Every structure is written in C-alpha cells, then in structure tokens.
Amino acid sequence: MPSVFLLRLSETALQRTQRLLSEAKGVQLVGSGQSLDDALPAIVRLSPDIVATDLLLVDSHAMRVAHELGRLPVRPQLLLLTPTSDDLQLFAALSAGANAYHVEHGDGTGLVEALTRLHDRRAMLNPQLARQALAAFGIERSPLVTARQPAAPLDVSPAGRQIEQASRHLLTLLSQGLLLAEIATLWRLEAAEIERRIWRLVRLLHVRSRELQIA
C-alpha cells in the first residue's frame, strides 16, 4: 500500500482530495499541505512513497518540487496532478524529475488507480508528450511498420545517446495515438509491461535533464 503526501494549490481541492484518499482502500494519506516550504520537513520525516502535487503551488511549482525531492536521502516518486495533459509545464516537470501525471476530472476519478500504478512503477504518455520525448532525445520516429512488429520491443540496439530502439519504437506508437492495449496486442505483451517501459522512459528523461544541467 503506497503512502502518499498531498500538495495542492487551493484549499478546496486539498480538502476534497484529502477526503477521497482518506476513504480510499489501497493508499495511505500521511500528510498534506499547500506550501512546499512548509511541507518539506514533514516529507523528510514521513518519507512517503509518493508525493502528489499540482503543477503550481502557493509558493512554488512542480519543477522545484521535483528538484527538492531529488535532494532527499530517500526520494519519493512524484505524481503530477493536472486538469489537462496539454499544459506546457507538464513535460518540463516530467523531465525535471516527476515520474507520472494524472489528468483530473474534478470528481477524483482514477486518482487512486494512478497512485497505485505509479507505486508499481508504471506510467502513461499521451501522443503530444510522446512527441516531445522524441524531440528531447533528439531522435526521429521509427518507421511505423517496424514499430508495430512483435520483435520491436526486443531491439536493444542504440537509437541515441541514452535510448535504445525498443523505446524509440514505443514512443513512435504512442505519438501516433495508439492505446496501451493496442500496443500490447501488437507486441504480445501485457499492458502493464508497456506502462513499466513508459515509466523507465520517463526516468531516462531525468538523466537527460541532469546531463544538460551539467553541460
């Protein structure tokens, strides 16, 4: 059962999500707040498995949250809460250290599932984010006929400095709008395995971001 610390911009959203997670089975809410600076000592003390945060807080933003969590001895995973996957800050926050995102619909639908998925090191990317990831890695899409082959997920030859062909093929299919279930069928894998591969791809974005900062 993942332990969760919650950071929200508005008091209304904070209270609504607190109630949801307090009543939900399968997750444990261990703390919450609206200010990153106020919350950091509690996050250090409680060492939650996941921090779930809005892209914007009263004193900060998600990229700073990712940076501060990255400095902790035990780094929680970071879930971004957003009303839309089209937010321009979303990919920047994923690159900076966030592990996954959840698009909210105002009623809390799917949040517990998103937290559970992340705890299992699984994530998702929509077509726009997949295209941004391809650009970030500096690679072109694979030929679609190649990416759709059952052998595509087995190709570990390099596609760039940090990424192998199998991941390039996956980003190609995601950028084309294929659903996880469709990719799983083409590749003869479970959908959960596709999600785990996406989670690892996001981790590669973190590596790329750190290398750019050092350079």
FENJO-V252031 format. One line per field, one symbol per residue. ss: DSSP state (2 for helix, 1 for strand, 0 for the rest). A space follows every 10 residues. Layout:
ss->???
//
This chain:
ss->0111111000 2222222222 2220001111 1110022222 2222220001 1111010000 1222222222 0000001111 1100000222 2222220001 1110000000 2222222220 0000002222 2222222000 0002222000 0222000100 0001222222 2222200002 2222222000 2222222222 2222222222 22220
//
